[in-house]
Amino acid sequence: MTAAGRRSRELRARYEAAGAAAFYADERWRRSRHARRTARRELRMVAALVGRAAAATPGGLGRILDLPCGAGRFLGLLAAAGRELVAADIARPMVEEARAAAAPAAVLLQASAAAPPFAARTFDLVLCFRLLHHFARSEERRQVLAAMARISRRWAVVSFFDAASLQAWRHRIRRRQTVRFAQTAASFVSEASAAGWEVRERRFVARGISEQTIVLLERRP
């Protein structure tokens, strides 16, 4: 098993723990003003980047994949952006929570982002959100990015945690134990390029403050 595969198994165990999926479906993005503000900003940014990809695609977006879909936070947006929606997550309870948020025609299944069970170039766009920061090692992140490049015809919207931010700096200074790993913007670009992607646009939840960075990637021919 690859390093990314082993890490994916750990993540599956965490998000299949009792109550984890219900927490993400309800309390996670509503529990504080900060959480609600972050959720709104992320939704707007993902919508903008998906919209840019749609505008640059002749005929618009057809099939879209959300992996990992979590509890389904982005499914309404994605259903409106494309003609067919597939949502998947490595944790079965997350898939069940997402089912309640999914558009009627959406296909939901259990799958790992490190080894997605889809044929090459199946999707016009892949959303891979709030996943890469769970992988500490470059080779793990590259495996996920390469998997996304294999199954995407052209586009991906991906997030990562930027080490050049106040939030990441505070974690380092305080030596805070975390299971979330920031990386430099240069390392993200390098890993994305090695996986076959070009960075087309980058957006920040709160530039210089928040770690969260959202990127539109275009697959090289």
Secondary structure, DSSP 4 states (H G I P E B T S, - for coil): --HHHHHHHHHHHHHTSTTHHHHHHTTTTTSSHHHHHHHHHHHHHHHHHHHHHHHTSTT-EEEEEESS-TTTTTHHHHHHHEEEEEEEESSHHHHHHHHHHS-TT-EEEE--TTS----TT-EEEEEE-S-GGG--SHHHHHHHHHHHHHHEEEEEEEEEEBSSSHHHHHHHHTT---S---B-HHHHHHHHHHTTEEEEEEEESSTTT--EEEEEEEE--
